[in-house]
Amino acid sequence: MKKVEKKVIRVAALCSLYPLGGDTYMDAIYDVIDRAKNEPNLTVTPVHFATRLDGELDDVLRVIRASFEAAPQRHVVELATISAGSPTREEGSAS
């Protein structure tokens, strides 16, 4: 059987966590951000009402799932917009 190489997909994601129904929701949000910052393969950037995660798709999705599961409240909403290849680099650019 031919071994299939795993394709590496680099993405950027904007994530917002809303742990509802508790007084400590901001503590839960800051805890999730701190956990993401400890991920060695991700770049974490705060943006207005969200957190940006840059890295490989598998790492980003793992962090999103972990943050959803870590929220102490039972009623949790998490919004994530994930983009690959955007913005498109122009030919000849160094970045």
N, C-alpha and C positions, 0 to 999 in steps of 0.2 A: 504494500500500500504506500502510495506517495505521501510524504510528509508535507503538510501545507504550512507555509510560514505565516505567522501572525502579522497582520498589517498594523503598523503603528500609525495611529491617527491622533494628530495634535489638535486640541480644541481650546476654545475659550468659553466659559460658562458664567452667566450671571445668576446667582442663587439668592433667594430670600426665604428665610425660615420664619414661620409664624406659629409658635407654640401657644395655643389658645386656652383660655379658661384657668389661668393661674397668675398669681401675683409676681412670680419670679421669671417671667418670660424673657426679660432682657438678660438675665444671668444665663439662661439656656442658649440664647443667641450668641453671647460673647464666648461661651464655652465651645460652641461649634466652630466659631472663627478661630479661636486659639488652637483647637485640634487641627484644623486645616493648615494653619501656619507651621505646624510641626511636621507636615508631610514634606519629605525631602525632594520629591519630584514635581511639586506644584509651586506656582507663583500665586500668592494670595494678595489681592488688592481690594481695599475697601472702596466702595462707591456709594452714592446716595441711595439709601434703602436697599442695598444689596451687597454681595461680596462677589468679586470676580475671581475665578479660578482658571489658571492657564496651565495646561499640561497634557499628558496623554489621556485619551478618552477613558481607558480602564481606571486610571487613578482618580479622575474627576468623578466618574460615576460611583466609585467606591466611597469617596468622601461624601457625596450627596446622600447615598444610602445610609451611611453611618450617622450623619447629622440628623436624618429623619428618625432613625431608631433611637438616638441618644436623648431626644427631647423628653423631659420628664412628664409632660402633659399627654393625656390620651388623645386629645383633639389637636392635631398638628397639620398645618398646611405648609407645603414647601413648593416654591415656584422656581423653575430652572429653565433658562434659555441657553441652549448649547449650540455653538457654531464651529464648523470646521472650514478652514480655508478662507476665512473672511477676517479682515480685508485681504483681497488677493494681492500678493506681492507683484510688483512690476518687474519685468525681466531686467536683469542686470543689477537689481538692488542688493545691497549687502545684507539686509536683514530678512 
